[in-house]
């Protein structure tokens, strides 16, 4: 039995359009309704046939929904929740895909009954954006973290979890605040570092842009991929999860100072120990199937 018969997706960018495609692929009998604040995106979604119906307002999109998935920047969650509150069926479940959970839960429950809000975060994506960028297999073999609220009943939480399993995701449960701490380390801080490194390279007056691009080694090139991510989404992530991000940034700054001292004083043992430890972490990520062990990250070379 399917966990939901009628799914509404609000926000039809990379993640929203990928959910729509995955539902079509793996749960073809489910009716999909979509909405996006952008008229241009709505027209693209209609042309791509992402949903059975694409509405011009968020309220119209949720009138008969069993599940509503908010695929909008975390800073827009409260406004969208307010917009759909009057039209949301009393038995519908509202979830989301945001990278921050405590602030999103607060934003949604400020306008909707907490018992209906079951936050979630599929840990998947690319640096691309827009409805054309989505694909049905985005979530296969990836984690989706469900972060139940104390007001949620077990049946509602399991329905959301089963929805993501049907899309191919592995599901884990966490408390919202614990999720935010974990993601500050594994996702938010790496993005902040990438934005900083790429911005620093661009600011160096003695290095021309052509040289930065021409001599981009693998490390810098991978940072530019991360730094190409949606600026609106990541602006909202850092502001919404600022406490955890600032805590992790402080810890990172302290660790970076230790490496700086080791380099200054020629402490090769300290450098080797740190690099050996981090190399082992990379191997464990590959062993757990979270990345490919292929040389050069699987890039093709002619």
N, C-alpha and C positions, 0 to 999 in steps of 0.2 A: 504494500500500500504506500502511495506517495505521501510525503509529509505535508505537502500543500498542493492545492489544485489551481489556485489563482495567485500569481506572483506579480507584484508591482515593483518596478525598478525606477528610482528617482535619481537621475544623474546618469547619462549615457556615454560617458567617456570610456577610457580603457577598461576599468574594472566593471562598470555597469554593462557595457556592451559585451564584455567577455562572459559575464553571468548570463545574459540573455542568450548568447550563442551556446553556452554550455547547457542551459536548460533545454533549449531546442534539441541539442544532441543527445542528452542523457535522460531527459524527462519530456518527451515530445508531446504528451497529452496535456501538459500544464499550460494554462492560458497566461500569456505575458502581456502586461500593460507597462508602458514606459512613459517617462516625462523627463524633460530637461529644460532648464530655465532659458537656454539659448534656442531661438527659433531656427537658427542655422543647423544646430545639432539635431533638433527634432526632425527637420527635413531630411537630413542625412540618415537618421535612424529609420525613417519611413522608406527611404530609397533602398536601404540595406535589408529591409524586412526584419529588423531586430525584434519586433514585438507584434502581437496581434492588433494592438491599438497603441498609438502614441498620442497622448492628450496634450492640450495647450496649457493646462493648469495642473498643479500637483494635487489639488483637492479632487478633481475629476478622475485622476489616476488611481485613487485608493478606495473608491466607493464600494467596490465588491471584492477587495483583496483579502486573501488569507494571510499573506506575508508581504510586508513592505520592506524593501531594502534601500536604505539611504546610501547612495554612492556619490555624495557631494563632499566638498572640502569640510573638514571638521569645524571650521569657523562659521559655516552656513547651516549647521544642523539645527540650531534653535529656530531660525527663521523658517525653515522647511517644516519642522514639527508644528510650529504655530499655524502654518498654512494648511496642513492636512488635518488638524485636530477635529474640526467640525464634521468632516466627511469620513473619518476613519471608523470602520465597523467595530463594534464593541468586542468582538472575538478575534480580531486581527492581531497578528504579532508584528512588531516593528523591530527591525534589526538594522545593522549598518556595516560598513567595511573600513571604518576609520582606523588610523594608526595610533590614536590615543583613545583610551577607554573611559577613564574616570570623568574627564571633562565632557565627553560625548554623552555618557549616561546622564550626567547632570543637565545637559542641554536638552536632551530628549524628554526626560521625566519632568522638566519644568512645564511642559505643555501637554504631555501625554501621560496616561496612567502608568505607573512604574511596573505594574504587573504585566503590561503588554510589551515592554521594552526588553529585548534580549540582545545585548551588544555582541558583536563578533568582529574579527579582524582576519581576513585571508592574507597570509604573509606571502604575497605574490605580486608581480608587476614587472613592468619594463620602463625604460625612460621615455617611451612613446606615449602619446595622449590622443584623445578623440575617439569617436565611435568606430572609425575605420581601423584603429589600432588593435581592437579586441580580437581574441581567438578562443575557441571553445576549450582548449586543453590547458589554459593558463593555470588552473588550480590543481591539475592532476599531479599527485605526488608532493604537493606543497602543504604546509601547515595552515589550518584555520583555527585561530584561538577564539573560543567562545567564553565570554566573561559574564556569567549570570549575575543578576542582582538578587538581593535577599528576598524581594517580593515575587520573584519568578517561581512558577511551579515546575516540577521536574519534567512534566509532559511537554511544556512549551520549549524548555531548554533542549530536550532531546529531539524535538521536531526541527529546530534550527540546526542542531548538530547533524542530523540525518540529511537535511538538505545539502549541507556542504559535503558530506560523504558521497552523496549521489553525483556531485560534480567532480569527484575524484580526489578531494582533499583529505588529509589526515587531520583529525580533530583533537584538540587539547582544550581543557578548561583551566582558567586562571581567574583569580580575583582581579577586578579592574585596575587597582593601584599596583598590584604586582606585575601585571602585564605592562603597565607604563614604565616601570623600572627596567624590566627585561628588554623592552624595545628601545629604550633610551640608549642601552649599550649596543644592541645588535643592529639597530637600524638608524636611529636618529643621530647619534654622535658620528657614525661613519659618513652620513650625508653632510653634516655640518663641516667635518674635516675636508671632504671633497670640495664643497663650495669654497672653503677657505684656500685650499691649495691652488685650485684653478684660478681663483681671483687674485692670489698673490703673484702667480706667474704672469697674469695679464697686466698687473700693476708695475712689474719690474721694467723700468724705462730702458735699461741697457740690453734687454732681450726683446727683439722684435717679435711680433705676432707670428710672422712666417717661420722664425726659428723655433718657437714653441710648438707649432704644428708640425714642422718638418722633422724635428728630432724627438717627437713624442715616443718615449719608450713605453713598454707595457704598463708600468705602474701609473705614470701620469695619464696615459690613454684610458685606463680603467677608471681613474678618478673623474675624467671628463664625461664618461658615460653616466656615472652617478649624478654628477653636477648638472646634467641635462634634464633632470626630472622636473616635473611640473612645479613652477615656482609658487603658485597660489597654494597648492596642497601643502608644500613643505613650510611655507611661511606660517600657515595655520597650525601645522604639527608642532613647530617649535614654540609657538606662543601658547598652545593648549597644554603642552607637556613640559612647560618651562622648568618646574621644580626638579623633576627627575633629570632632565637634560643638563641643567646647571650643576647638579650633583655629580653627574658622570663627567662633565667637562672639567670640573675641579680635580677629580681623580685623574683624568687624562693629563691635565696640565702638570700635576705632581710627578706622574710617571715619565712624562716627556722631559722634565727637569733632571730626573735621574739619568736618563740616557744622554742628555746634554753634558752632564758632569763626567760620565764615563768616557765620552768622546774627547772632552777637553783634557782629561788626565790620562788618556791612553789606556783605559781599563778594558783591555780586550776580553778578559774573562767575564766581566759583567755583560758586555755586549753579546758574547757568544751564548751565555746562559739564557738571556732574554730571547734571542733569535731561535735557539733550539726549542724553547718552550712554545713559542708561537708557531713554529713549524709543526709541532705535534698537534696543536689545535687545528691547523689546516687539515692534517691527515684525518682527524676524527670527524670533521665536517664532511669530507669525502666518503669516509666509511659509513656514515649515517645516511648517505644518499642525498645530501643537501647540495651537492655540486658535482661537477664532472672532473675526474682525475686526468682527463686528456691534456696533453702538453699545450701550453699557451692558452689555457682555458677553452680548448676546443676550437680555436680559430682555424679557419682554412687558409692555407698558403699555396699559392700557385708555384 
